[in-house]
Amino acid sequence: MFDNAPIHNIMGDTFLGNNGVPFLRLPADSPDQQPIEGVFNDLKVNIRNLVYVRPDLLDDSHLLQARAASFITRRQVIGQFDRVEKVLSSILVE
């Protein structure tokens, strides 16, 4: 899946097509169709929760991000892919 980020250009389309890799170009501003956006949302929730109980972590942004990421489970990531699969299935059937 590709969104309209500048890095996703005709050269990428050509490369994928030439190598038999199926792809779907997403419309602009379609975060509900990209699993990573849901994972980023979970990460932001974890960061907010950590800062609430440990405001000192604001002094070390790398540690804050690492701690927040450590709370994201494999099930959460899989759940985001499942969610997007349902969204895309409903779009592709129409």
RARAZI-V573343 format. One record per residue. N is the residue number from 0. RES is the residue in three letters. PSI is psi in whole degrees, -180 to 180 (* if undefined). OMEGA is omega as a letter, one per 30 degrees, with the letter a starting at -180 (none if undefined). D_CENTER is the distance of its C-alpha to the mean C-alpha in Angstrom with 1 decimal. Layout:
# RARAZI-V573343
n/res/psi/omega/d_center
N/RES/PSI/OMEGA/D_CENTER
N/RES/PSI/OMEGA/D_CENTER
This chain:
# RARAZI-V573343
n/res/psi/omega/d_center
0/MET/138/l/11.3
1/PHE/140/l/11.8
2/ASP/-163/a/11.5
3/ASN/29/l/14.5
4/ALA/146/a/13.6
5/PRO/-30/a/17.0
6/ILE/-22/l/16.1
7/HIS/88/a/15.6
8/ASN/-173/a/19.3
9/ILE/-30/l/22.2
10/MET/-40/l/22.7
11/GLY/-42/l/19.4
12/ASP/-46/a/20.4
13/THR/-46/l/23.8
14/PHE/-49/a/22.8
15/LEU/-46/l/20.7
16/GLY/-42/l/23.5
17/ASN/-23/a/26.1
18/ASN/13/l/24.6
19/GLY/24/a/24.1
20/VAL/115/l/20.4
21/PRO/143/l/19.4
22/PHE/160/a/16.6
23/LEU/123/l/15.6
24/ARG/123/a/15.4
25/LEU/153/l/13.5
26/PRO/160/l/15.4
27/ALA/149/l/14.8
28/ASP/61/l/12.9
29/SER/59/a/11.1
30/PRO/-25/a/7.9
31/ASP/-8/a/9.3
32/GLN/13/a/9.0
33/GLN/116/a/5.5
34/PRO/-37/a/4.2
35/ILE/-30/l/0.8
36/GLU/-38/l/3.3
37/GLY/-38/l/5.4
38/VAL/-42/l/5.3
39/PHE/-38/l/5.9
40/ASN/-43/l/8.3
41/ASP/-40/l/9.9
42/LEU/-43/l/10.3
43/LYS/-38/l/12.0
44/VAL/-44/l/14.2
45/ASN/-41/l/15.2
46/ILE/-46/l/16.2
47/ARG/-44/a/18.2
48/ASN/-42/l/19.9
49/LEU/-43/a/20.8
50/VAL/-33/l/22.2
51/TYR/-44/a/24.2
52/VAL/-21/a/26.0
53/ARG/71/a/26.0
54/PRO/-22/l/26.3
55/ASP/-20/l/27.6
56/LEU/-17/l/24.1
57/LEU/-22/l/23.7
58/ASP/-14/l/26.1
59/ASP/86/a/23.9
60/SER/-33/l/20.4
61/HIS/-43/l/19.5
62/LEU/-41/l/20.9
63/LEU/-48/a/19.2
64/GLN/-40/a/15.7
65/ALA/-44/l/16.9
66/ARG/-44/a/18.4
67/ALA/-43/a/15.5
68/ALA/-31/a/13.2
69/SER/-17/l/16.2
70/PHE/-7/l/16.0
71/ILE/125/a/12.7
72/THR/160/l/14.1
73/ARG/-39/a/13.6
74/ARG/-39/l/14.3
75/GLN/-44/a/11.5
76/VAL/-46/l/8.9
77/ILE/-40/l/11.3
78/GLY/-36/l/11.6
79/GLN/-41/l/8.1
80/PHE/-39/l/9.0
81/ASP/-43/l/12.4
82/ARG/-47/a/11.6
83/VAL/-36/l/10.1
84/GLU/-41/l/13.1
85/LYS/-43/l/15.4
86/VAL/-49/a/14.3
87/LEU/-37/l/14.7
88/SER/-41/l/17.8
89/SER/-33/l/19.4
90/ILE/-43/a/18.8
91/LEU/-23/l/20.2
92/VAL/-31/a/23.1
93/GLU/*/none/24.3
